[in-house]
Every structure is written in structure tokens, then in C-alpha cells.
Amino acid sequence: NAGVTQTPKFRVLKTGQSMTLLCAQDMNHEYMYWYRQDPGMGLRLIHYSVGEGTTAKGEVPDGYNVSRLKKQNFLLGLESAAPSQTSVYFCASSYPLAGVDYEQYFGPGTRLTVT
Amino acid sequence: AQSVSQHNHHVILSEAASLELGCNYSYGGTVNLFWYVQYPGQHLQLLLKYFSGDPLVKGIKGFEAEFIKSKFSFNLRKPSVQWSDTAEYFCAVKGGATSGTYKYIFGTGTRLKVLA
């Protein structure tokens, strides 16, 4: 199992450009999440999905859109990048089994710089 | 509002010293609690978790944590740290399985540096 993978690993964008970050998991997990990690602020939830075709807003959703067309993939889009979106982005997935929630499994992260 | 507080932002210890990192949460109802570790340049990995039962939870690499419900705390401990424990540690909370919530709330992290 590859677990949770993210592409790309690094990216530099100019202000106003758009891009899509791809998260893929091969563990058949129902739930998937996008976080951003900034110094001194921990992880903040951007959007999440509890199943194929469903998405919901997290703590800091503005400026981002997501899609979950396939169970194994969760895409994070930036339509018009801003310097404030410079961050490290982590994808995670988890799977509730028999009413018990298990831990999240994280991808390796995408380091995005917006100039 | 739900929140997680990690009081120590930076901790520096010498090898063999004992470690305790504080974590307090604000959440009504049953909770699931987690400690994650992020080694330099790597992604987050689970250290240990509490769902129910024995409030003293043992995790990987000699770490343990104690859930004290009355204090809303889930402090992480290790009796003797090693240089390889240098990392950032995150506490996280999630509503229990019957809470209907899917969100995990993370603390701001504690950077631990262990001096050889």
C-alpha cells in the first residue's frame, strides 16, 4: 500500500495563477481532509469529505475549492492564488469502522509558495 | 467553541531527561484524543490515541499519555528522551463516534529539541 500520496511535492505560483493539488489514498477510506500548516498555527482544516461526491467546509475554506469525484481522490483547487496561501498543505484520510473512529493517515505534504 | 491548547511551544531537553508535554481541550461530550509527531521534513505520524477504557495509553517509541477527564487534559510523557525524538508534537481531539462530527481539532504544536 502506498497509503496517502500527494502531488506535487513543491510548487511556486505567481499571484493570480491557479493550480490543483491531488491527494490519493489506496486504503479505501471514506473520509478525506485537506489541512494547511503554518508556523505557530498548527494544522487548520480547509475542507473535508465524508464520502464520494460530498464535500464540506472546514475552518479556513476561503480561496479554496475541492472535489471528490472518486472515493480514492480528493482534489484541492486554488482558483486565484494569493501570497497568504503560501503554506504546507497536508491531505489526510480516515475510516470509521463499526462506529469507532480511527486515526487519520497523512500524506507527505505539498509545499506551496505564492509570490 | 472546540479548541486544543498546547502550552509549551518550544521545549529543549538533554538526552535522558524526562518529557511531559501539556495538552488541554475544550469539547462537550465524549472525545477521541490523539498525539501525532512530525519529524523534520516528514509527514505527521500517529504516536498514540485514546478512544475509551484505560486512561493511560501507551504508544510507540516509549511514549505514553494520560487522559484526565476532570481536567480536560491529555498530556504526553516519556521517561527518557533520545536525540531522535527531536520533532514537533501535535495534540488533536475529535468528537466520539456517536457525536456525528468528522472534524479533528489540532493544537498549535510543540517543537521539541533534544540535545545529544
Boltz contact constraints between the chains, C-beta under 6 A:
constraints:
  - contact:
      token1: [A, 31]
      token2: [B, 102]
      max_distance: 6.0
  - contact:
      token1: [A, 41]
      token2: [B, 108]
      max_distance: 6.0
  - contact:
      token1: [A, 42]
      token2: [B, 106]
      max_distance: 6.0
  - contact:
      token1: [A, 42]
      token2: [B, 107]
      max_distance: 6.0
  - contact:
      token1: [A, 42]
      token2: [B, 108]
      max_distance: 6.0
  - contact:
      token1: [A, 42]
      token2: [B, 109]
      max_distance: 6.0
  - contact:
      token1: [A, 43]
      token2: [B, 106]
      max_distance: 6.0
  - contact:
      token1: [A, 50]
      token2: [B, 102]
      max_distance: 6.0
  - contact:
      token1: [A, 99]
      token2: [B, 97]
      max_distance: 6.0
  - contact:
      token1: [A, 100]
      token2: [B, 97]
      max_distance: 6.0
  - contact:
      token1: [A, 101]
      token2: [B, 32]
      max_distance: 6.0
  - contact:
      token1: [A, 101]
      token2: [B, 97]
      max_distance: 6.0
  - contact:
      token1: [A, 103]
      token2: [B, 34]
      max_distance: 6.0
  - contact:
      token1: [A, 103]
      token2: [B, 46]
      max_distance: 6.0
  - contact:
      token1: [A, 103]
      token2: [B, 49]
      max_distance: 6.0
  - contact:
      token1: [A, 106]
      token2: [B, 43]
      max_distance: 6.0
  - contact:
      token1: [A, 106]
      token2: [B, 44]
      max_distance: 6.0
  - contact:
      token1: [A, 108]
      token2: [B, 43]
      max_distance: 6.0
  - contact:
      token1: [A, 109]
      token2: [B, 43]
      max_distance: 6.0
